[in-house]
């Protein structure tokens, strides 16, 4: 039986997944990272509250329109274990990966119709003291989607 695809099937064929990586280094480590960053803490409380409300509204919007696939905050970099290959076997060391000013704090996976939409979302997720990285995901075995 042939016929038009459902709206969800049609949307899936026209979308591209992007990972929005949140880089941050709150002291102490905690989530939401903005609550623990000096740059955010220096803002007036009213501005911080407005930023938090805007972020929650964005997550609600993405969830309601089906663009938010998922996301997770990550534990402190000090809890990381690194696995490297050495002398023919894996060797584990304590993390983090590198001594850096910023660490990977979490991610969101979005499924959107255009790169411009992904860029707009990433821009809305950025804030003082954090770096947001936008990267297209790859299809299995492919070099792009």
N, CA, C and O atoms as CSV, one atom per row, in Angstrom:
chain,resi,resn,atom,element,x,y,z
A,1,UNK,N,N,0.844,-1.174,0.000
A,1,UNK,CA,C,0.000,0.000,0.000
A,1,UNK,C,C,0.887,1.236,0.000
A,1,UNK,O,O,1.776,1.364,0.842
A,2,UNK,N,N,0.658,2.120,-0.915
A,2,UNK,CA,C,1.463,3.333,-0.974
A,2,UNK,C,C,0.622,4.514,-0.545
A,2,UNK,O,O,-0.608,4.467,-0.558
A,3,UNK,N,N,1.304,5.562,-0.168
A,3,UNK,CA,C,0.608,6.757,0.280
A,3,UNK,C,C,1.603,7.719,0.887
A,3,UNK,O,O,2.782,7.388,1.010
A,4,UNK,N,N,1.156,8.904,1.271
A,4,UNK,CA,C,2.083,9.886,1.846
A,4,UNK,C,C,2.598,9.402,3.203
A,4,UNK,O,O,1.910,8.689,3.934
A,5,UNK,N,N,3.779,9.795,3.503
A,5,UNK,CA,C,4.346,9.442,4.802
A,5,UNK,C,C,3.735,10.327,5.867
A,5,UNK,O,O,3.205,11.401,5.583
A,6,UNK,N,N,3.819,9.858,7.089
A,6,UNK,CA,C,3.321,10.649,8.207
A,6,UNK,C,C,4.232,11.835,8.452
A,6,UNK,O,O,5.358,11.853,7.955
A,7,UNK,N,N,3.776,12.830,9.205
A,7,UNK,CA,C,4.583,14.024,9.444
A,7,UNK,C,C,5.912,13.724,10.120
A,7,UNK,O,O,6.917,14.357,9.797
A,8,UNK,N,N,5.940,12.773,11.051
A,8,UNK,CA,C,7.193,12.451,11.724
A,8,UNK,C,C,8.173,11.786,10.770
A,8,UNK,O,O,9.368,12.079,10.805
A,9,UNK,N,N,7.673,10.881,9.906
A,9,UNK,CA,C,8.543,10.224,8.934
A,9,UNK,C,C,9.137,11.248,7.980
A,9,UNK,O,O,10.326,11.193,7.668
A,10,UNK,N,N,8.329,12.165,7.525
A,10,UNK,CA,C,8.778,13.195,6.593
A,10,UNK,C,C,9.824,14.094,7.248
A,10,UNK,O,O,10.818,14.447,6.613
A,11,UNK,N,N,9.608,14.470,8.518
A,11,UNK,CA,C,10.555,15.330,9.220
A,11,UNK,C,C,11.904,14.631,9.360
A,11,UNK,O,O,12.943,15.266,9.180
A,12,UNK,N,N,11.908,13.334,9.679
A,12,UNK,CA,C,13.150,12.593,9.856
A,12,UNK,C,C,13.997,12.610,8.592
A,12,UNK,O,O,15.222,12.699,8.677
A,13,UNK,N,N,13.377,12.528,7.429
A,13,UNK,CA,C,14.116,12.490,6.173
A,13,UNK,C,C,14.757,13.836,5.850
A,13,UNK,O,O,15.703,13.882,5.063
A,14,UNK,N,N,14.281,14.913,6.422
A,14,UNK,CA,C,14.741,16.239,6.057
A,14,UNK,C,C,15.609,16.893,7.123
A,14,UNK,O,O,15.949,18.069,6.999
A,15,UNK,N,N,15.969,16.165,8.153
A,15,UNK,CA,C,16.685,16.790,9.253
A,15,UNK,C,C,18.120,16.292,9.341
A,15,UNK,O,O,18.484,15.271,8.757
A,16,UNK,N,N,18.920,17.040,10.086
A,16,UNK,CA,C,20.313,16.701,10.332
A,16,UNK,C,C,20.543,16.814,11.832
A,16,UNK,O,O,20.045,17.736,12.478
A,17,UNK,N,N,21.296,15.875,12.380
A,17,UNK,CA,C,21.595,15.910,13.806
A,17,UNK,C,C,22.880,16.676,14.053
A,17,UNK,O,O,23.862,16.539,13.323
A,18,UNK,N,N,22.848,17.482,15.100
A,18,UNK,CA,C,24.007,18.239,15.556
A,18,UNK,C,C,24.206,17.984,17.035
A,18,UNK,O,O,23.242,17.844,17.788
A,19,UNK,N,N,25.454,17.925,17.444
A,19,UNK,CA,C,25.787,17.842,18.858
A,19,UNK,C,C,26.221,19.231,19.300
A,19,UNK,O,O,27.068,19.858,18.664
A,20,UNK,N,N,25.651,19.695,20.370
A,20,UNK,CA,C,26.038,20.969,20.974
A,20,UNK,C,C,26.820,20.612,22.232
A,20,UNK,O,O,26.253,20.137,23.216
A,21,UNK,N,N,28.125,20.845,22.189
A,21,UNK,CA,C,29.024,20.490,23.286
A,21,UNK,C,C,29.228,21.716,24.174
A,21,UNK,O,O,29.553,22.796,23.681
A,22,UNK,N,N,29.041,21.552,25.447
A,22,UNK,CA,C,29.210,22.641,26.403
A,22,UNK,C,C,30.565,22.469,27.083
A,22,UNK,O,O,30.814,21.456,27.736
A,23,UNK,N,N,31.428,23.451,26.929
A,23,UNK,CA,C,32.738,23.456,27.573
A,23,UNK,C,C,32.699,24.493,28.687
A,23,UNK,O,O,32.225,25.611,28.484
A,24,UNK,N,N,33.190,24.127,29.850
A,24,UNK,CA,C,33.118,25.018,30.992
A,24,UNK,C,C,34.125,24.545,32.033
A,24,UNK,O,O,34.700,23.465,31.897
A,25,UNK,N,N,34.337,25.339,33.059
A,25,UNK,CA,C,35.195,24.917,34.159
A,25,UNK,C,C,34.764,25.595,35.449
A,25,UNK,O,O,35.501,26.409,36.007
A,26,UNK,N,N,33.565,25.258,35.922
A,26,UNK,CA,C,33.118,25.885,37.161
A,26,UNK,C,C,33.931,25.407,38.354
A,26,UNK,O,O,34.382,24.263,38.404
A,27,UNK,N,N,34.106,26.294,39.297
A,27,UNK,CA,C,34.816,25.973,40.535
A,27,UNK,C,C,33.912,26.322,41.707
A,27,UNK,O,O,33.652,27.508,41.910
A,28,UNK,N,N,33.430,25.396,42.470
A,28,UNK,CA,C,33.578,23.957,42.310
A,28,UNK,C,C,32.734,23.473,41.132
A,28,UNK,O,O,31.882,24.205,40.629
A,29,UNK,N,N,32.979,22.224,40.691
A,29,UNK,CA,C,32.230,21.662,39.575
A,29,UNK,C,C,30.786,21.458,39.998
A,29,UNK,O,O,30.528,20.954,41.091
A,30,UNK,N,N,29.861,21.835,39.168
A,30,UNK,CA,C,28.455,21.635,39.465
A,30,UNK,C,C,27.600,21.992,38.272
A,30,UNK,O,O,28.070,22.604,37.313
A,31,UNK,N,N,26.343,21.605,38.343
A,31,UNK,CA,C,25.392,21.885,37.270
A,31,UNK,C,C,24.153,22.512,37.858
A,31,UNK,O,O,23.764,22.139,38.965
A,32,UNK,N,N,23.512,23.443,37.182
A,32,UNK,CA,C,23.965,23.967,35.903
A,32,UNK,C,C,25.274,24.729,36.079
A,32,UNK,O,O,25.461,25.443,37.064
A,33,UNK,N,N,26.168,24.571,35.120
A,33,UNK,CA,C,27.494,25.162,35.255
A,33,UNK,C,C,27.436,26.666,35.472
A,33,UNK,O,O,28.294,27.230,36.150
A,34,UNK,N,N,26.440,27.312,34.905
A,34,UNK,CA,C,26.353,28.774,35.048
A,34,UNK,C,C,26.270,29.211,36.507
A,34,UNK,O,O,26.713,30.308,36.845
A,35,UNK,N,N,25.717,28.379,37.365
A,35,UNK,CA,C,25.602,28.723,38.784
A,35,UNK,C,C,26.951,28.771,39.491
A,35,UNK,O,O,27.058,29.347,40.574
A,36,UNK,N,N,27.987,28.172,38.894
A,36,UNK,CA,C,29.284,28.028,39.544
A,36,UNK,C,C,30.405,28.798,38.844
A,36,UNK,O,O,31.567,28.681,39.233
A,37,UNK,N,N,30.075,29.574,37.828
A,37,UNK,CA,C,31.084,30.323,37.067
A,37,UNK,C,C,31.198,31.754,37.566
A,37,UNK,O,O,30.188,32.430,37.763
A,38,UNK,N,N,32.420,32.214,37.769
A,38,UNK,CA,C,32.646,33.581,38.252
A,38,UNK,C,C,32.019,34.608,37.318
A,38,UNK,O,O,31.459,35.605,37.775
A,39,UNK,N,N,32.111,34.370,36.005
A,39,UNK,CA,C,31.552,35.326,35.034
A,39,UNK,C,C,30.039,35.452,35.183
A,39,UNK,O,O,29.480,36.538,35.030
A,40,UNK,N,N,29.390,34.342,35.480
A,40,UNK,CA,C,27.939,34.365,35.679
A,40,UNK,C,C,27.587,34.959,37.044
A,40,UNK,O,O,26.641,35.738,37.166
A,41,UNK,N,N,28.348,34.588,38.059
A,41,UNK,CA,C,28.076,35.073,39.411
A,41,UNK,C,C,28.248,36.590,39.515
A,41,UNK,O,O,27.646,37.225,40.381
A,42,UNK,N,N,29.066,37.169,38.637
A,42,UNK,CA,C,29.281,38.613,38.657
A,42,UNK,C,C,28.086,39.387,38.093
A,42,UNK,O,O,27.981,40.596,38.298
A,43,UNK,N,N,27.192,38.702,37.387
A,43,UNK,CA,C,26.024,39.369,36.817
A,43,UNK,C,C,24.999,39.660,37.909
A,43,UNK,O,O,24.920,38.930,38.897
A,44,UNK,N,N,24.216,40.720,37.738
A,44,UNK,CA,C,23.129,40.983,38.692
A,44,UNK,C,C,22.162,39.794,38.735
A,44,UNK,O,O,21.929,39.149,37.712
A,45,UNK,N,N,21.604,39.505,39.901
A,45,UNK,CA,C,20.711,38.365,40.074
A,45,UNK,C,C,19.565,38.387,39.071
A,45,UNK,O,O,19.172,37.342,38.553
A,46,UNK,N,N,19.036,39.554,38.798
A,46,UNK,CA,C,17.927,39.666,37.838
A,46,UNK,C,C,18.348,39.166,36.453
A,46,UNK,O,O,17.582,38.485,35.771
A,47,UNK,N,N,19.561,39.507,36.052
A,47,UNK,CA,C,20.069,39.071,34.751
A,47,UNK,C,C,20.324,37.556,34.758
A,47,UNK,O,O,20.054,36.881,33.764
A,48,UNK,N,N,20.836,37.026,35.855
A,48,UNK,CA,C,21.055,35.576,35.967
A,48,UNK,C,C,19.736,34.824,35.907
A,48,UNK,O,O,19.629,33.802,35.228
A,49,UNK,N,N,18.732,35.329,36.618
A,49,UNK,CA,C,17.416,34.693,36.597
A,49,UNK,C,C,16.819,34.715,35.192
A,49,UNK,O,O,16.224,33.730,34.754
A,50,UNK,N,N,16.976,35.830,34.489
A,50,UNK,CA,C,16.460,35.936,33.124
A,50,UNK,C,C,17.184,34.959,32.195
A,50,UNK,O,O,16.556,34.345,31.333
A,51,UNK,N,N,18.481,34.814,32.364
A,51,UNK,CA,C,19.241,33.866,31.551
A,51,UNK,C,C,18.815,32.427,31.808
A,51,UNK,O,O,18.664,31.646,30.869
A,52,UNK,N,N,18.621,32.075,33.073
A,52,UNK,CA,C,18.159,30.725,33.420
A,52,UNK,C,C,16.767,30.460,32.854
A,52,UNK,O,O,16.499,29.370,32.347
A,53,UNK,N,N,15.884,31.448,32.940
A,53,UNK,CA,C,14.529,31.294,32.403
A,53,UNK,C,C,14.566,31.137,30.876
A,53,UNK,O,O,13.819,30.336,30.314
A,54,UNK,N,N,15.429,31.899,30.217
A,54,UNK,CA,C,15.549,31.799,28.760
A,54,UNK,C,C,16.074,30.423,28.357
A,54,UNK,O,O,15.615,29.850,27.369
A,55,UNK,N,N,17.031,29.892,29.115
A,55,UNK,CA,C,17.573,28.576,28.822
A,55,UNK,C,C,16.506,27.495,29.001
A,55,UNK,O,O,16.376,26.610,28.155
A,56,UNK,N,N,15.748,27.560,30.087
A,56,UNK,CA,C,14.673,26.592,30.320
A,56,UNK,C,C,13.605,26.699,29.235
A,56,UNK,O,O,13.065,25.686,28.792
A,57,UNK,N,N,13.299,27.928,28.806
A,57,UNK,CA,C,12.318,28.116,27.732
A,57,UNK,C,C,12.822,27.503,26.428
A,57,UNK,O,O,12.045,26.912,25.678
A,58,UNK,N,N,14.111,27.640,26.159
A,58,UNK,CA,C,14.698,27.039,24.963
A,58,UNK,C,C,14.574,25.516,25.012
A,58,UNK,O,O,14.167,24.901,24.026
A,59,UNK,N,N,14.915,24.906,26.134
A,59,UNK,CA,C,14.807,23.457,26.257
A,59,UNK,C,C,13.359,22.992,26.082
A,59,UNK,O,O,13.105,21.966,25.450
A,60,UNK,N,N,12.421,23.743,26.638
A,60,UNK,CA,C,11.001,23.413,26.482
A,60,UNK,C,C,10.590,23.510,25.021
A,60,UNK,O,O,9.902,22.630,24.505
A,61,UNK,N,N,11.011,24.575,24.357
A,61,UNK,CA,C,10.702,24.775,22.935
A,61,UNK,C,C,11.250,23.621,22.095
A,61,UNK,O,O,10.534,23.058,21.267
A,62,UNK,N,N,12.515,23.271,22.309
A,62,UNK,CA,C,13.146,22.203,21.537
A,62,UNK,C,C,12.466,20.863,21.781
A,62,UNK,O,O,12.306,20.063,20.859
A,63,UNK,N,N,12.069,20.623,23.019
A,63,UNK,CA,C,11.395,19.377,23.362
A,63,UNK,C,C,10.009,19.316,22.726
A,63,UNK,O,O,9.624,18.291,22.164
A,64,UNK,N,N,9.273,20.399,22.815
A,64,UNK,CA,C,7.913,20.422,22.288
A,64,UNK,C,C,7.869,20.309,20.768
A,64,UNK,O,O,6.933,19.725,20.222
A,65,UNK,N,N,8.874,20.863,20.072
A,65,UNK,CA,C,8.830,20.797,18.608
A,65,UNK,C,C,9.604,19.601,18.049
A,65,UNK,O,O,9.758,19.478,16.834
A,66,UNK,N,N,10.086,18.731,18.920
A,66,UNK,CA,C,10.731,17.498,18.486
A,66,UNK,C,C,12.180,17.636,18.060
A,66,UNK,O,O,12.744,16.691,17.508
A,67,UNK,N,N,12.799,18.780,18.298
A,67,UNK,CA,C,14.194,18.972,17.888
A,67,UNK,C,C,15.197,18.469,18.921
A,67,UNK,O,O,16.335,18.161,18.569
A,68,UNK,N,N,14.801,18.381,20.180
A,68,UNK,CA,C,15.703,17.915,21.226
A,68,UNK,C,C,15.671,16.392,21.277
A,68,UNK,O,O,14.656,15.794,21.636
A,69,UNK,N,N,16.794,15.771,20.914
A,69,UNK,CA,C,16.897,14.318,20.955
A,69,UNK,C,C,17.310,13.876,22.350
A,69,UNK,O,O,16.812,12.869,22.853
A,70,UNK,N,N,18.217,14.620,22.980
A,70,UNK,CA,C,18.665,14.284,24.321
A,70,UNK,C,C,19.814,15.153,24.744
A,70,UNK,O,O,20.237,16.046,24.010
A,71,UNK,N,N,20.316,14.896,25.922
A,71,UNK,CA,C,21.444,15.633,26.454
A,71,UNK,C,C,21.736,15.178,27.863
A,71,UNK,O,O,20.875,14.619,28.542
A,72,UNK,N,N,22.950,15.419,28.293
A,72,UNK,CA,C,23.356,15.013,29.641
A,72,UNK,C,C,24.443,15.944,30.162
A,72,UNK,O,O,25.330,16.346,29.409
A,73,UNK,N,N,24.379,16.291,31.450
A,73,UNK,CA,C,25.519,16.947,32.082
A,73,UNK,C,C,26.543,15.878,32.445
A,73,UNK,O,O,26.187,14.710,32.604
A,74,UNK,N,N,27.784,16.255,32.573
A,74,UNK,CA,C,28.841,15.314,32.932
A,74,UNK,C,C,29.387,15.623,34.315
A,74,UNK,O,O,29.376,16.771,34.759
A,75,UNK,N,N,29.862,14.592,34.988
A,75,UNK,CA,C,30.473,14.740,36.303
A,75,UNK,C,C,31.799,15.489,36.168
A,75,UNK,O,O,32.265,15.737,35.056
A,76,UNK,N,N,32.391,15.841,37.281
A,76,UNK,CA,C,33.651,16.599,37.312
A,76,UNK,C,C,34.742,15.875,36.531
A,76,UNK,O,O,34.807,14.646,36.552
A,77,UNK,N,N,35.599,16.629,35.840
A,77,UNK,CA,C,36.698,16.010,35.094
A,77,UNK,C,C,37.585,15.126,35.967
A,77,UNK,O,O,38.182,14.168,35.475
A,78,UNK,N,N,37.674,15.438,37.247
A,78,UNK,CA,C,38.515,14.635,38.141
A,78,UNK,C,C,38.016,13.201,38.292
A,78,UNK,O,O,38.759,12.340,38.763
A,79,UNK,N,N,36.764,12.928,37.900
A,79,UNK,CA,C,36.219,11.574,37.983
A,79,UNK,C,C,36.510,10.752,36.731
A,79,UNK,O,O,36.183,9.566,36.674
A,80,UNK,N,N,37.126,11.381,35.726
A,80,UNK,CA,C,37.366,10.702,34.448
A,80,UNK,C,C,38.465,9.654,34.554
A,80,UNK,O,O,39.388,9.780,35.359
A,81,UNK,N,N,38.353,8.643,33.747
A,81,UNK,CA,C,39.395,7.629,33.542
A,81,UNK,C,C,39.743,7.676,32.061
A,81,UNK,O,O,38.858,7.725,31.207
A,82,UNK,N,N,41.027,7.660,31.767
A,82,UNK,CA,C,41.496,7.704,30.388
A,82,UNK,C,C,42.046,6.343,30.003
A,82,UNK,O,O,42.795,5.727,30.763
A,83,UNK,N,N,41.678,5.884,28.840
A,83,UNK,CA,C,42.150,4.601,28.331
A,83,UNK,C,C,42.948,4.863,27.072
A,83,UNK,O,O,42.425,5.366,26.078
A,84,UNK,N,N,44.217,4.515,27.129
A,84,UNK,CA,C,45.120,4.679,25.982
A,84,UNK,C,C,45.742,3.329,25.667
A,84,UNK,O,O,45.828,2.452,26.526
A,85,UNK,N,N,46.165,3.179,24.444
A,85,UNK,CA,C,46.800,1.950,24.006
A,85,UNK,C,C,48.299,2.123,24.140
A,85,UNK,O,O,48.861,3.077,23.601
A,86,UNK,N,N,48.958,1.214,24.853
A,86,UNK,CA,C,50.402,1.295,25.042
A,86,UNK,C,C,50.971,-0.123,25.109
A,86,UNK,O,O,50.471,-0.967,25.853
A,87,UNK,N,N,51.996,-0.369,24.344
A,87,UNK,CA,C,52.685,-1.662,24.332
A,87,UNK,C,C,51.715,-2.822,24.092
A,87,UNK,O,O,51.830,-3.886,24.700
A,88,UNK,N,N,50.767,-2.588,23.199
A,88,UNK,CA,C,49.860,-3.654,22.815
A,88,UNK,C,C,48.704,-3.915,23.744
A,88,UNK,O,O,48.015,-4.925,23.604
A,89,UNK,N,N,48.470,-3.013,24.704
A,89,UNK,CA,C,47.345,-3.213,25.622
A,89,UNK,C,C,46.828,-1.868,26.109
A,89,UNK,O,O,47.551,-0.872,26.080
A,90,UNK,N,N,45.573,-1.839,26.557
A,90,UNK,CA,C,45.025,-0.601,27.091
A,90,UNK,C,C,45.606,-0.291,28.471
A,90,UNK,O,O,45.781,-1.188,29.295
A,91,UNK,N,N,45.897,0.963,28.707
A,91,UNK,CA,C,46.409,1.427,29.994
A,91,UNK,C,C,45.461,2.528,30.476
A,91,UNK,O,O,45.127,3.446,29.727
A,92,UNK,N,N,45.036,2.421,31.728
A,92,UNK,CA,C,44.104,3.398,32.275
A,92,UNK,C,C,44.849,4.357,33.201
A,92,UNK,O,O,45.701,3.947,33.989
A,93,UNK,N,N,44.511,5.634,33.088
A,93,UNK,CA,C,45.031,6.661,33.991
A,93,UNK,C,C,43.871,7.530,34.437
A,93,UNK,O,O,42.811,7.540,33.812
A,94,UNK,N,N,44.082,8.259,35.522
A,94,UNK,CA,C,43.061,9.187,35.979
A,94,UNK,C,C,42.977,10.375,35.043
A,94,UNK,O,O,43.974,10.769,34.437
A,95,UNK,N,N,41.784,10.949,34.922
A,95,UNK,CA,C,41.556,12.124,34.078
A,95,UNK,C,C,41.836,13.380,34.849
A,95,UNK,O,O,42.289,13.295,35.990
A,96,UNK,N,N,41.596,14.523,34.299
A,96,UNK,CA,C,40.961,14.715,32.994
A,96,UNK,C,C,41.940,14.510,31.842
A,96,UNK,O,O,43.132,14.273,32.042
A,97,UNK,N,N,41.397,14.609,30.629
A,97,UNK,CA,C,42.189,14.379,29.423
A,97,UNK,C,C,43.399,15.290,29.371
A,97,UNK,O,O,44.495,14.850,29.026
A,98,UNK,N,N,43.210,16.552,29.710
A,98,UNK,CA,C,44.327,17.491,29.670
A,98,UNK,C,C,44.153,18.543,30.753
A,98,UNK,O,O,43.053,18.755,31.265
A,99,UNK,N,N,45.232,19.182,31.085
A,99,UNK,CA,C,45.156,20.333,31.986
A,99,UNK,C,C,44.710,21.504,31.122
A,99,UNK,O,O,45.480,22.028,30.318
A,100,UNK,N,N,43.498,21.895,31.293
A,100,UNK,CA,C,42.935,22.928,30.434
A,100,UNK,C,C,42.094,23.889,31.255
A,100,UNK,O,O,41.647,23.574,32.358
A,101,UNK,N,N,41.896,25.046,30.695
A,101,UNK,CA,C,41.050,26.036,31.346
A,101,UNK,C,C,39.582,25.588,31.304
A,101,UNK,O,O,38.827,25.831,32.245
A,102,UNK,N,N,39.190,24.939,30.214
A,102,UNK,CA,C,37.816,24.491,30.054
A,102,UNK,C,C,37.774,22.977,29.886
A,102,UNK,O,O,38.689,22.373,29.325
A,103,UNK,N,N,36.701,22.380,30.381
A,103,UNK,CA,C,36.487,20.948,30.249
A,103,UNK,C,C,35.112,20.722,29.651
A,103,UNK,O,O,34.246,21.595,29.693
A,104,UNK,N,N,34.930,19.546,29.100
A,104,UNK,CA,C,33.656,19.143,28.537
A,104,UNK,C,C,32.668,18.973,29.686
A,104,UNK,O,O,32.868,18.117,30.549
A,105,UNK,N,N,31.605,19.777,29.708
A,105,UNK,CA,C,30.661,19.785,30.821
A,105,UNK,C,C,29.373,19.030,30.518
A,105,UNK,O,O,28.687,18.581,31.436
A,106,UNK,N,N,29.043,18.889,29.247
A,106,UNK,CA,C,27.816,18.199,28.891
A,106,UNK,C,C,27.516,18.406,27.420
A,106,UNK,O,O,28.282,19.041,26.696
A,107,UNK,N,N,26.383,17.859,26.990
A,107,UNK,CA,C,26.031,17.973,25.576
A,107,UNK,C,C,24.522,17.918,25.399
A,107,UNK,O,O,23.784,17.461,26.272
A,108,UNK,N,N,24.094,18.394,24.248
A,108,UNK,CA,C,22.716,18.263,23.783
A,108,UNK,C,C,22.784,17.738,22.362
A,108,UNK,O,O,23.662,18.135,21.595
A,109,UNK,N,N,21.878,16.860,22.006
A,109,UNK,CA,C,21.766,16.366,20.643
A,109,UNK,C,C,20.464,16.903,20.088
A,109,UNK,O,O,19.392,16.653,20.641
A,110,UNK,N,N,20.558,17.642,18.991
A,110,UNK,CA,C,19.369,18.208,18.361
A,110,UNK,C,C,19.247,17.663,16.946
A,110,UNK,O,O,20.244,17.303,16.320
A,111,UNK,N,N,18.037,17.608,16.460
A,111,UNK,CA,C,17.729,17.118,15.125
A,111,UNK,C,C,16.933,18.224,14.447
A,111,UNK,O,O,15.749,18.411,14.728
A,112,UNK,N,N,17.589,18.954,13.554
A,112,UNK,CA,C,17.004,20.166,12.982
A,112,UNK,C,C,17.013,20.120,11.457
A,112,UNK,O,O,17.683,19.282,10.854
A,113,UNK,N,N,16.266,21.027,10.848
A,113,UNK,CA,C,16.137,21.034,9.396
A,113,UNK,C,C,17.276,21.744,8.684
A,113,UNK,O,O,17.551,21.444,7.523
A,114,UNK,N,N,17.956,22.692,9.359
A,114,UNK,CA,C,19.019,23.434,8.679
A,114,UNK,C,C,20.182,23.707,9.625
A,114,UNK,O,O,20.031,23.701,10.846
A,115,UNK,N,N,21.335,23.945,9.031
A,115,UNK,CA,C,22.495,24.328,9.827
A,115,UNK,C,C,22.240,25.662,10.518
A,115,UNK,O,O,22.683,25.873,11.647
A,116,UNK,N,N,21.537,26.549,9.854
A,116,UNK,CA,C,21.230,27.857,10.442
A,116,UNK,C,C,20.425,27.700,11.727
A,116,UNK,O,O,20.649,28.427,12.696
A,117,UNK,N,N,19.484,26.749,11.739
A,117,UNK,CA,C,18.701,26.508,12.948
A,117,UNK,C,C,19.606,25.983,14.063
A,117,UNK,O,O,19.490,26.416,15.210
A,118,UNK,N,N,20.500,25.057,13.736
A,118,UNK,CA,C,21.436,24.531,14.729
A,118,UNK,C,C,22.316,25.647,15.284
A,118,UNK,O,O,22.568,25.699,16.488
A,119,UNK,N,N,22.781,26.534,14.416
A,119,UNK,CA,C,23.619,27.652,14.853
A,119,UNK,C,C,22.848,28.595,15.767
A,119,UNK,O,O,23.398,29.104,16.744
A,120,UNK,N,N,21.587,28.829,15.458
A,120,UNK,CA,C,20.762,29.705,16.297
A,120,UNK,C,C,20.567,29.096,17.685
A,120,UNK,O,O,20.607,29.803,18.692
A,121,UNK,N,N,20.355,27.781,17.733
A,121,UNK,CA,C,20.186,27.107,19.024
A,121,UNK,C,C,21.474,27.184,19.834
A,121,UNK,O,O,21.443,27.509,21.021
A,122,UNK,N,N,22.608,26.887,19.197
A,122,UNK,CA,C,23.897,26.921,19.896
A,122,UNK,C,C,24.175,28.318,20.448
A,122,UNK,O,O,24.666,28.457,21.568
A,123,UNK,N,N,23.865,29.338,19.674
A,123,UNK,CA,C,24.089,30.709,20.132
A,123,UNK,C,C,23.248,31.003,21.373
A,123,UNK,O,O,23.709,31.682,22.290
A,124,UNK,N,N,22.020,30.494,21.402
A,124,UNK,CA,C,21.145,30.709,22.556
A,124,UNK,C,C,21.601,29.930,23.776
A,124,UNK,O,O,21.239,30.284,24.898
A,125,UNK,N,N,22.386,28.877,23.587
A,125,UNK,CA,C,22.882,28.081,24.711
A,125,UNK,C,C,24.172,28.636,25.299
A,125,UNK,O,O,24.583,28.214,26.380
A,126,UNK,N,N,24.804,29.550,24.626
A,126,UNK,CA,C,26.078,30.078,25.121
A,126,UNK,C,C,25.831,31.145,26.180
A,126,UNK,O,O,24.786,31.796,26.203
A,127,UNK,N,N,26.816,31.306,27.053
A,127,UNK,CA,C,26.703,32.306,28.105
A,127,UNK,C,C,28.076,32.673,28.632
A,127,UNK,O,O,29.066,32.027,28.288
A,128,UNK,N,N,28.149,33.704,29.465
A,128,UNK,CA,C,29.429,34.130,30.021
A,128,UNK,C,C,30.162,32.994,30.730
A,128,UNK,O,O,29.582,32.290,31.558
A,129,UNK,N,N,31.439,32.823,30.398
A,129,UNK,CA,C,32.268,31.824,31.052
A,129,UNK,C,C,32.196,30.441,30.437
A,129,UNK,O,O,32.887,29.530,30.895
A,130,UNK,N,N,31.381,30.263,29.416
A,130,UNK,CA,C,31.245,28.955,28.778
A,130,UNK,C,C,31.561,29.075,27.289
A,130,UNK,O,O,31.418,30.138,26.686
A,131,UNK,N,N,31.990,27.965,26.722
A,131,UNK,CA,C,32.190,27.870,25.285
A,131,UNK,C,C,31.250,26.790,24.784
A,131,UNK,O,O,31.184,25.702,25.356
A,132,UNK,N,N,30.529,27.086,23.728
A,132,UNK,CA,C,29.608,26.127,23.141
A,132,UNK,C,C,30.142,25.754,21.763
A,132,UNK,O,O,30.413,26.619,20.931
A,133,UNK,N,N,30.288,24.459,21.539
A,133,UNK,CA,C,30.788,23.948,20.261
A,133,UNK,C,C,29.650,23.247,19.541
A,133,UNK,O,O,28.942,22.432,20.134
A,134,UNK,N,N,29.474,23.560,18.275
A,134,UNK,CA,C,28.450,22.936,17.455
A,134,UNK,C,C,29.139,22.035,16.441
A,134,UNK,O,O,30.042,22.460,15.720
A,135,UNK,N,N,28.699,20.794,16.399
A,135,UNK,CA,C,29.315,19.850,15.461
A,135,UNK,C,C,28.247,18.938,14.871
A,135,UNK,O,O,27.425,18.381,15.599
A,136,UNK,N,N,28.261,18.789,13.549
A,136,UNK,CA,C,27.331,17.898,12.880
A,136,UNK,C,C,27.697,16.456,13.212
A,136,UNK,O,O,28.876,16.103,13.248
A,137,UNK,N,N,26.696,15.632,13.454
A,137,UNK,CA,C,26.977,14.213,13.668
A,137,UNK,C,C,27.129,13.537,12.309
A,137,UNK,O,O,26.664,14.049,11.290
A,138,UNK,N,N,27.780,12.394,12.311
A,138,UNK,CA,C,27.985,11.649,11.073
A,138,UNK,C,C,27.050,10.458,11.034
A,138,UNK,O,O,26.741,9.860,12.065
A,139,UNK,N,N,26.610,10.126,9.855
A,139,UNK,CA,C,25.813,8.907,9.711
A,139,UNK,C,C,26.760,7.712,9.783
A,139,UNK,O,O,27.949,7.844,9.493
A,140,UNK,N,N,26.252,6.582,10.158
A,140,UNK,CA,C,27.087,5.380,10.280
A,140,UNK,C,C,27.780,5.090,8.951
A,140,UNK,O,O,27.127,4.908,7.923
A,141,UNK,N,N,29.099,5.051,8.988
A,141,UNK,CA,C,29.864,4.740,7.797
A,141,UNK,C,C,29.992,5.868,6.808
A,141,UNK,O,O,30.572,5.691,5.737
A,142,UNK,N,N,29.455,7.042,7.149
A,142,UNK,CA,C,29.493,8.158,6.214
A,142,UNK,C,C,30.380,9.277,6.685
A,142,UNK,O,O,30.859,9.271,7.819
A,143,UNK,N,N,30.598,10.235,5.819
A,143,UNK,CA,C,31.396,11.390,6.216
A,143,UNK,C,C,30.532,12.622,6.432
A,143,UNK,O,O,31.043,13.689,6.772
A,144,UNK,N,N,29.254,12.482,6.241
A,144,UNK,CA,C,28.321,13.568,6.541
A,144,UNK,C,C,26.915,12.987,6.565
A,144,UNK,O,O,26.722,11.787,6.366
A,145,UNK,N,N,25.938,13.851,6.812
A,145,UNK,CA,C,24.543,13.388,6.791
A,145,UNK,C,C,23.841,13.973,5.618
A,145,UNK,O,O,22.656,13.711,5.413
